[in-house]
Amino acid sequence: MINKENTPYTENYAKDVVQSGDRASGNFNVTCNEANEGLSIREYLQKIWQTRTVNTWNNGVSSVIESIDGVGTKVQIYTNVFNNLISILEKWEISEEEVSKTAVTLRERMLHDLIAMNVDDLRNGEMAVAVTNIIDINHLQGMYGKIFADSMATAMGNVIKELDIAMTAGETAILGEPKKVHTFNKLHQETENEIKTVLGDTYVSEALKQQLLEILQKAEEKRNAIMKEIEFNIWGTGLGIKEEKEKFVTLQAGQKVIMLQEQPTDTWIIGPRSNGITAIRKYMTQLAGEGRENLSFETFLEEIGEKADKIPNDIKTECKGLTMWDIATGKTTVFNPFVSRTLLWWVEGEPIVKISSQIHVTGNPGRKIKEGIKKEETQNYWIQLDLKEVKLPQIIEILQHTCDISDEQALSSRNMGIPYVVVCESSDVSTLLEEAQKAGHSAKVIGEIRDNLWVYLENVWIGNTSLCI
């Protein structure tokens, strides 16, 4: 039921907002349900259930684990790009088909980010089976709403099939604009009317009238753009199932630290995942101002002037012809299915690789890896990592060079191209690397476990820095 006291001051709120939202939410659910029906994970779980009796089930699955996370301010990048596309469409400078295609790409990247932030946080051998999304949208009216809802639904279906993880739309809350927005809008209209009254005065010169009319027109265009923007927030809950039988081996000195890296797209761009994106947006705004996501890389270089000379030529070559949003996002790799279903072989068999730790590096690789191997072990260990083979996401390297960000400072907030780590027995390294290659993942040995718990990093990023943490 709509609370009239809290309802935005629009006569057609129920028709324009609530009903549009219901249609979008229903469309999301239908798409997800249809895609979920075809998942191999669904058949897999049904087979496991059918082969278990009440007495033996407890020897299989011991618990269902939840992980809750969102994609933070990275949503704003996707929103800004989408709003810009709609503005271009309104000027007939781009086709609706092209806008819809790009919108699907934006939503797919956002969902990859969201799912990775959820299911890769399942770090104790759990296998991810589903993600439930909670979506808040301020309105879904007109062409904006149609393209948004259609592209979101298409992306949901595509991502479910690609990752083989079930997904539901969960709750889609269609929120009206808050009262303050309408208060400011009313104030703008009142001010506009007062100025128009002054313009009718015969004592006002024609030159001043023309100047005021131009100011009013620009203010009206900006107001309309703000009032019709689609803004949304999305977060989710990942569900994983854990086998009662322990899958991990004991941590020992001599075990190898293996990095699973984000896979570059066909444009050779490595996405930075969702972690540390707030800092990325802050530095981008300092360099190129608002709307920087929509700049071409070449325009971005012009905007930052002499600072562009600090960017290495190989980065300029890799980013040539792309937009900044294409460089700053990328399709995030989700590692849980590979680790849980292939390496650990989940319920059906023994692990094919002896793993002592699996670590989701959301930021600060040294600290995260240190925390990941510590666990409940009574003996202390230290980790020696050589990072010369680690490829930085291009957006991070661009900002490090142009904003004079040290390796130490960059290390503190981002994963720096090391999104996921597993620690395994030295004898199993070749098997892990081979399986990663089969699955389409880039895997590299970056270090080993030694006695005493501290971390020594060599050849760290743009300054080839050595750090001990």
Buried (B, 14 or more C-beta within 10 A) or exposed (E): EEEEEEBBEBEEBEEBBBBBBEBBBBBBBEBBBEBBEEBEBBEBBEEBEEEBEEEEBEEBBBEEBEBEBBBBBBBBBBBBBBBBBBBBBEEEEBEEEEBBEBBBBBBBBBBBBBBBBBBBBBBBBBBBBBBBBBBBBBBBBEEBBBBBBBBBBBBBBBBBEBBBBBBBBBEBBBBBBEEEBBEBBEEBEEEBEEBEEEBEEEEEEEEEBEEBEEEBEEBEEEBEEEBBBBBBBBBBBBBBBBBEEEBBBEBBEEBBBBBBBBBBBEBEBBBBBBBBBBBBBEBBEEBBEEEBBBBBBBBBBEBBEEBBEBBEEEBBEBBEEBBBBBBBBBBBBBBBBBBBBBBBBBBEEEBBBBBBBBBBBBBBBBBBBBEBBEEEBEEEBBBBBBBEEBBBBBBBBBBBBBBEBBBEEBBBBBBBBBBBBBBBBBEBBEBBBEBBEEBEBBBBBBBBBBEEBBBBBBBBBBEEBEBEB
